[in-house]
Amino acid sequence: MDKHIFFQQFNEALMKGDLSFILASVTDDVSWTMIGNDVIEGKDKLANVLGSMDHTMEYNVKLDHIIIQDLEAAVNGTIEVTTSLNELKTYGFCDIYLLNNKVDGKIKEIKSYVIQQ
């Protein structure tokens, strides 16, 4: 699969809460660092965190750039969230990815920078 398409699908899966796609895309020892917030270590912990997300909110993601070099990628864009109280919030984000290898290309590390706009 083309890596640009993969990262587009991965980000869409995050917004939709598609756990099966997300978990199939990461290594067992995945590490997700949310700068200024939490670090999620391991696929099981990731499944727990994503599974407990508030699914009453609507998410819309717009990707501005997907930049890939070898085993590294950067994806940035905006996320619009409609809360359960019908409030619209917009966040700018940049995610830095490290893939485990070129063969199966699963995500080993993610660093996320997110700010409310």
N, CA, C and O of each residue as an XYZ file, in Angstrom:
468
protein
N       0.837     -1.186      0.000
C       0.000      0.000      0.000
C       0.880      1.247      0.000
O       1.915      1.287      0.665
N       0.467      2.240     -0.737
C       1.150      3.525     -0.771
C       1.121      4.139      0.636
O       0.072      4.171      1.279
N       2.263      4.620      1.104
C       2.352      5.144      2.466
C       1.492      6.387      2.670
O       0.958      6.589      3.761
N       1.345      7.231      1.636
C       0.482      8.406      1.765
C      -0.963      7.981      2.040
O      -1.636      8.557      2.895
N      -1.422      6.985      1.316
C      -2.777      6.470      1.514
C      -2.906      5.842      2.901
O      -3.914      6.023      3.585
N      -1.868      5.097      3.309
C      -1.876      4.474      4.631
C      -2.061      5.516      5.733
O      -2.901      5.336      6.615
N      -1.286      6.608      5.694
C      -1.382      7.614      6.750
C      -2.705      8.376      6.688
O      -3.225      8.791      7.723
N      -3.248      8.562      5.502
C      -4.566      9.167      5.378
C      -5.617      8.252      6.013
O      -6.466      8.712      6.776
N      -5.555      6.962      5.695
C      -6.506      6.006      6.260
C      -6.334      5.868      7.774
O      -7.319      5.723      8.498
N      -5.091      5.913      8.254
C      -4.837      5.801      9.687
C      -5.479      6.975     10.434
O      -6.118      6.784     11.468
N      -5.305      8.181      9.907
C      -5.888      9.352     10.563
C      -7.408      9.330     10.506
O      -8.068      9.733     11.463
N      -7.966      8.868      9.405
C      -9.424      8.728      9.313
C      -9.923      7.682     10.311
O     -10.978      7.860     10.920
N      -9.171      6.599     10.480
C      -9.546      5.556     11.445
C      -9.535      6.110     12.868
O     -10.393      5.753     13.676
N      -8.577      6.974     13.180
C      -8.541      7.602     14.500
C      -9.798      8.429     14.744
O     -10.361      8.400     15.839
N     -10.237      9.160     13.733
C     -11.417     10.016     13.890
C     -12.699      9.199     14.006
O     -13.634      9.602     14.698
N     -12.745      8.054     13.332
C     -13.938      7.210     13.343
C     -13.948      6.224     14.502
O     -14.976      5.610     14.791
N     -12.799      6.070     15.171
C     -12.707      5.079     16.240
C     -12.632      3.656     15.716
O     -13.113      2.724     16.361
N     -12.022      3.486     14.531
C     -11.883      2.166     13.901
C     -10.711      1.419     14.543
O      -9.607      1.393     14.000
N     -10.969      0.808     15.712
C      -9.913      0.147     16.480
C      -9.238     -0.981     15.713
O      -8.029     -1.172     15.845
N      -9.985     -1.724     14.923
C      -9.374     -2.854     14.213
C      -8.322     -2.371     13.230
O      -7.255     -2.977     13.135
N      -8.592     -1.292     12.492
C      -7.597     -0.761     11.557
C      -6.399     -0.192     12.311
O      -5.250     -0.434     11.941
N      -6.673      0.557     13.358
C      -5.598      1.187     14.129
C      -4.669      0.130     14.725
O      -3.449      0.214     14.579
N      -5.248     -0.860     15.394
C      -4.428     -1.877     16.063
C      -3.683     -2.762     15.064
O      -2.604     -3.265     15.377
N      -4.232     -2.957     13.883
C      -3.534     -3.723     12.846
C      -2.380     -2.928     12.248
O      -1.521     -3.493     11.571
N      -2.355     -1.617     12.494
C      -1.358     -0.735     11.895
C      -0.181     -0.419     12.803
O       0.765      0.245     12.378
N      -0.225     -0.888     14.058
C       0.829     -0.556     15.017
C       1.521     -1.825     15.524
O       0.963     -2.921     15.464
N       2.737     -1.654     16.021
C       3.475     -2.771     16.613
C       2.949     -3.042     18.021
O       2.270     -2.200     18.607
N       3.263     -4.213     18.558
C       2.835     -4.564     19.919
C       3.414     -3.611     20.961
O       2.786     -3.357     21.988
N       4.617     -3.080     20.697
C       5.288     -2.192     21.651
C       5.185     -0.720     21.247
O       6.056      0.081     21.585
N       4.124     -0.365     20.526
C       3.949      1.006     20.059
C       4.043      1.990     21.235
O       3.633      1.686     22.355
N       4.585      3.156     20.951
C       4.680      4.233     21.933
C       4.093      5.491     21.309
O       4.527      5.920     20.240
N       3.104      6.082     21.976
C       2.467      7.296     21.471
C       2.635      8.380     22.524
O       2.042      8.305     23.600
N       3.437      9.381     22.216
C       3.692     10.499     23.114
C       2.859     11.689     22.663
O       2.994     12.162     21.535
N       2.002     12.164     23.548
C       1.240     13.376     23.296
C       1.932     14.478     24.069
O       1.790     14.587     25.287
N       2.687     15.296     23.342
C       3.537     16.296     23.968
C       2.714     17.176     24.918
O       1.680     17.726     24.538
N       3.196     17.294     26.158
C       2.519     18.073     27.175
C       1.371     17.341     27.841
O       0.629     17.931     28.627
N       1.216     16.048     27.531
C       0.089     15.311     28.075
C       0.544     13.916     28.491
O       1.304     13.777     29.449
N       0.095     12.893     27.794
C       0.335     11.511     28.192
C       1.273     10.776     27.244
O       1.533     11.223     26.127
N       1.772      9.642     27.715
C       2.486      8.683     26.884
C       1.739      7.363     27.000
O       1.471      6.878     28.100
N       1.411      6.797     25.859
C       0.733      5.503     25.826
C       1.758      4.481     25.363
O       2.333      4.619     24.283
N       1.988      3.460     26.170
C       2.981      2.432     25.857
C       2.291      1.098     25.628
O       1.636      0.577     26.531
N       2.433      0.537     24.423
C       1.926     -0.795     24.135
C       0.557     -0.800     23.467
O      -0.265      0.092     23.676
N       0.340     -1.827     22.663
C      -0.900     -1.960     21.899
C      -2.121     -2.135     22.804
O      -3.186     -1.590     22.514
N      -1.975     -2.893     23.903
C      -3.107     -3.104     24.813
C      -3.549     -1.796     25.455
O      -4.745     -1.518     25.538
N      -2.600     -0.996     25.907
C      -2.915      0.302     26.525
C      -3.547      1.232     25.492
O      -4.485      1.965     25.807
N      -3.038      1.206     24.264
C      -3.609      2.022     23.195
C      -5.063      1.632     22.946
O      -5.926      2.497     22.799
N      -5.325      0.343     22.899
C      -6.699     -0.143     22.694
C      -7.618      0.348     23.814
O      -8.749      0.757     23.552
N      -7.141      0.311     25.053
C      -7.940      0.778     26.192
C      -8.239      2.270     26.102
O      -9.371      2.699     26.326
N      -7.218      3.057     25.773
C      -7.391      4.511     25.698
C      -8.344      4.873     24.564
O      -9.277      5.650     24.765
N      -8.118      4.322     23.380
C      -8.971      4.656     22.238
C     -10.382      4.112     22.410
O     -11.348      4.728     21.961
N     -10.501      2.962     23.056
C     -11.807      2.375     23.294
C     -12.651      3.163     24.278
O     -13.878      3.057     24.273
N     -11.994      3.959     25.130
C     -12.729      4.738     26.125
C     -13.008      6.174     25.672
O     -13.507      6.985     26.451
N     -12.685      6.487     24.411
C     -12.948      7.834     23.900
C     -14.446      8.102     23.836
O     -15.249      7.180     23.693
N     -14.802      9.354     23.942
C     -16.198      9.781     23.878
C     -16.683      9.698     22.433
O     -16.288     10.511     21.598
N     -17.525      8.733     22.141
C     -18.005      8.540     20.774
C     -19.279      9.325     20.496
O     -19.888      9.158     19.439
N     -19.695     10.186     21.438
C     -20.853     11.035     21.192
C     -20.449     12.296     20.421
O     -21.311     13.044     19.959
N     -19.153     12.531     20.284
C     -18.677     13.704     19.562
C     -18.392     13.334     18.106
O     -18.012     12.203     17.802
N     -18.582     14.306     17.216
C     -18.268     14.109     15.807
C     -16.901     14.727     15.530
O     -16.616     15.850     15.945
N     -16.061     13.972     14.819
C     -14.721     14.430     14.480
C     -14.601     14.558     12.964
O     -15.121     13.725     12.222
N     -13.916     15.601     12.511
C     -13.623     15.761     11.100
C     -12.153     16.159     10.981
O     -11.716     17.122     11.611
N     -11.399     15.425     10.181
C      -9.973     15.714     10.032
C      -9.702     16.213      8.620
O     -10.246     15.692      7.647
N      -8.857     17.225      8.524
C      -8.390     17.733      7.228
C      -6.869     17.663      7.266
O      -6.227     18.329      8.078
N      -6.300     16.850      6.379
C      -4.852     16.709      6.323
C      -4.283     17.732      5.351
O      -4.725     17.835      4.207
N      -3.295     18.489      5.825
C      -2.639     19.482      4.967
C      -1.416     18.898      4.269
O      -1.211     19.109      3.074
N      -0.608     18.161      5.028
C       0.632     17.599      4.485
C       0.871     16.197      5.017
O       0.594     15.902      6.180
N       1.384     15.348      4.162
C       1.911     14.039      4.546
C       3.291     13.961      3.926
O       3.428     13.887      2.705
N       4.307     13.977      4.765
C       5.693     13.974      4.298
C       6.339     12.683      4.770
O       6.325     12.376      5.962
N       6.897     11.937      3.849
C       7.459     10.624      4.175
C       8.898     10.538      3.674
O       9.207     10.911      2.543
N       9.768     10.035      4.551
C      11.144      9.748      4.177
C      11.558      8.461      4.873
O      11.641      8.398      6.099
N      11.816      7.441      4.072
C      12.202      6.123      4.580
C      11.203      5.615      5.618
O      10.050      5.339      5.285
N      11.637      5.490      6.871
C      10.787      4.947      7.928
C      10.128      6.029      8.784
O       9.518      5.728      9.810
N      10.252      7.278      8.363
C       9.689      8.381      9.133
C       8.634      9.111      8.312
O       8.703      9.165      7.085
N       7.658      9.668      9.017
C       6.613     10.438      8.344
C       6.132     11.551      9.274
O       6.199     11.440     10.498
N       5.651     12.618      8.660
C       5.020     13.712      9.392
C       3.686     14.014      8.714
O       3.597     14.119      7.491
N       2.660     14.149      9.539
C       1.320     14.454      9.042
C       0.804     15.633      9.852
O       0.844     15.613     11.082
N       0.315     16.671      9.153
C      -0.268     17.786      9.889
C      -1.583     18.199      9.260
O      -1.858     17.919      8.093
N      -2.385     18.872     10.067
C      -3.681     19.319      9.587
C      -4.505     19.883     10.719
O      -3.976     20.349     11.727
N      -5.827     19.833     10.533
C      -6.744     20.328     11.547
C      -7.807     19.276     11.846
O      -8.174     18.466     10.995
N      -8.279     19.320     13.072
C      -9.363     18.450     13.524
C     -10.479     19.355     14.034
O     -10.257     20.226     14.876
N     -11.672     19.134     13.513
C     -12.846     19.825     14.035
C     -13.650     18.819     14.854
O     -13.904     17.698     14.415
N     -14.039     19.241     16.039
C     -14.794     18.376     16.946
C     -16.105     19.068     17.285
O     -16.119     20.218     17.722
N     -17.199     18.360     17.081
C     -18.494     18.831     17.548
C     -18.804     18.054     18.818
O     -18.991     16.837     18.790
N     -18.854     18.775     19.925
C     -19.036     18.132     21.227
C     -20.487     17.696     21.415
O     -21.361     18.025     20.613
N     -20.720     16.958     22.478
C     -22.078     16.509     22.799
C     -22.989     17.690     23.124
O     -24.212     17.558     23.081
N     -22.401     18.847     23.450
C     -23.181     20.069     23.701
C     -23.320     20.917     22.441
O     -23.742     22.072     22.497
N     -22.953     20.318     21.290
C     -23.039     20.948     19.974
C     -22.104     22.157     19.836
O     -22.410     23.101     19.108
N     -20.975     22.125     20.531
C     -19.956     23.163     20.405
C     -18.928     22.697     19.382
O     -18.529     21.533     19.390
N     -18.496     23.600     18.499
C     -17.466     23.286     17.511
C     -16.117     23.773     18.028
O     -15.943     24.952     18.335
N     -15.170     22.849     18.118
C     -13.809     23.194     18.522
C     -12.861     22.761     17.409
O     -13.064     21.725     16.776
N     -11.822     23.567     17.175
C     -10.862     23.274     16.117
C      -9.463     23.181     16.717
O      -9.060     24.021     17.522
N      -8.730     22.147     16.312
C      -7.370     21.907     16.787
C      -6.436     21.777     15.599
O      -6.785     21.168     14.587
N      -5.246     22.350     15.724
C      -4.184     22.112     14.764
C      -3.296     21.009     15.323
O      -3.053     20.952     16.528
N      -2.807     20.126     14.436
C      -1.972     19.030     14.924
C      -0.832     18.729     13.954
O      -0.893     19.032     12.763
N       0.199     18.125     14.514
C       1.291     17.549     13.736
C       1.692     16.250     14.430
O       2.036     16.241     15.612
N       1.643     15.167     13.679
C       2.045     13.863     14.190
C       3.317     13.419     13.476
O       3.405     13.485     12.250
N       4.292     12.972     14.245
C       5.542     12.432     13.714
C       5.522     10.930     13.950
O       5.321     10.474     15.076
N       5.730     10.170     12.894
C       5.650      8.705     12.956
C       7.004      8.069     12.671
O       7.798      8.587     11.886
N       7.250      6.940     13.321
C       8.392      6.082     13.024
C       7.837      4.688     12.761
O       7.146      4.114     13.602
N       8.148      4.152     11.585
C       7.707      2.800     11.234
C       8.755      1.791     11.675
O       9.930      2.131     11.808
N       8.334      0.548     11.901
C       9.260     -0.465     12.408
C      10.227     -0.960     11.333
O      11.399     -1.195     11.627
N       9.764     -1.121     10.105
C      10.637     -1.559      9.013
C       9.944     -1.330      7.685
O       8.788     -0.908      7.642
N      10.647     -1.606      6.607
C      10.073     -1.380      5.282
C       9.205     -2.534      4.813
O       8.473     -2.389      3.834
N       9.268     -3.682      5.489
C       8.519     -4.853      5.039
C       7.040     -4.711      5.376
O       6.204     -4.641      4.475
N       6.706     -4.667      6.680
C       5.288     -4.540      7.025
C       4.897     -3.110      7.369
O       3.708     -2.790      7.402
N       5.871     -2.245      7.625
C       5.628     -0.827      7.816
C       4.623     -0.471      8.889
O       3.811      0.435      8.700
N       4.663     -1.175     10.023
C       3.761     -0.834     11.123
C       4.329      0.333     11.924
O       5.540      0.551     11.964
N       3.437      1.068     12.551
C       3.826      2.240     13.322
C       4.399      1.792     14.668
O       3.758      1.067     15.430
N       5.631      2.247     14.936
C       6.317      1.906     16.178
C       6.244      3.060     17.177
O       6.127      2.840     18.383
N       6.312      4.288     16.669
C       6.281      5.463     17.546
C       5.457      6.567     16.901
O       5.472      6.755     15.684
N       4.732      7.294     17.755
C       4.009      8.491     17.334
C       4.301      9.580     18.356
O       4.262      9.336     19.562
N       4.593     10.781     17.871
C       4.677     11.963     18.719
C       3.675     12.955     18.166
O       3.726     13.320     16.991
N       2.758     13.390     19.028
C       1.690     14.285     18.604
C       1.798     15.639     19.288
O       1.975     15.738     20.502
N       1.688     16.672     18.474
C       1.636     18.052     18.946
C       0.258     18.578     18.558
O      -0.088     18.592     17.376
N      -0.533     19.012     19.543
C      -1.902     19.452     19.290
C      -2.140     20.751     20.034
O      -1.813     20.869     21.214
N      -2.725     21.749     19.325
C      -3.111     22.997     19.979
C      -4.514     23.385     19.531
O      -4.902     23.161     18.384
N      -5.260     23.966     20.453
C      -6.601     24.461     20.090
C      -6.435     25.779     19.370
O      -5.648     26.631     19.782
N      -7.178     25.940     18.296
C      -7.073     27.187     17.503
C      -8.168     28.163     17.885
O      -8.240     29.259     17.328
